[in-house]
Amino acid sequence: MAYNSNNHKRRVAQILEVYNGLKESDVPDTRIVAKKLPEKGIHISYRTLMNYKGMKPSELQTEQLNLFAIAV
């Protein structure tokens, strides 16, 4: 699959979804990055996770209209 911004946004959204499912109040983010995410097949650094968490919701949305414009 070719790399483009929509694929990147989907990957970030998927990583954040897995992270939010694993996050508990007593589990630090460093442990999630080091132990839990690799179990799910996600290998990223702590800094990358913090950058993803800091993204605005508008930056994570993919343009759905492009999918329908091709079919017309």
N, C-alpha and C positions, 0 to 999 in steps of 0.2 A: 504494500500500500504506500502510495506516495505521501510524503510529509507535507502537510499544509496547516494553516492556522485552525481550520475546523477540526482536524484530527487531534491537534494539540489540545484544543479546548475540551474535546470529548475525553481525552486521556486525563486531563486535570480534574474534570468533573467526576470521573470514575475513581480516581485516587482519593479525592475528598469524600466521596460516598463511602468507600471502604474505611477511611480514617474515622469518619463520624460514627460508623458502626462499631469500631474498636475502642473509641475514646470513652474513658470513664474518669470520674473526678480524681481518683487516687492513682491513676496510671500516668506517668509523665510521657510527654511526646517523644523524648529520646528513646524510651523503651519501645514505644510503638514503632518508631523508625528502625530501630536495630533488631527487634525480635519478631514483631507481629506482621509488619508489611512484607518482609521477605517470605514469610509462610504463605502469603497470598500471591507471590510472584511479582511483587513491586519492590524494586531496588532503587531507592532515591536517598539523597542525603537529607539531613535535618534542615539545612538551609533551603533546599529546594522545597521541602514541605512548608516551611514558613513563608516562602514566596507564594506558593499556591494558596495557602490560607489567607494571605493578604490581598488576593485578587478581588476586585469588585465583582458583584454578580453580573453586571452588564458585560464584563470582559469574558465571562464564561459561557455566555449564550451563543449558540451557533445560529446561523441564518437558515431557518427552515424553509424559507421561500425559495431558495435555490433548488431544493429538491423537487418542488412542484413546478417550477418554471421550465425545467427540462422536459417534463412529461406533456406539457401543453403543445 
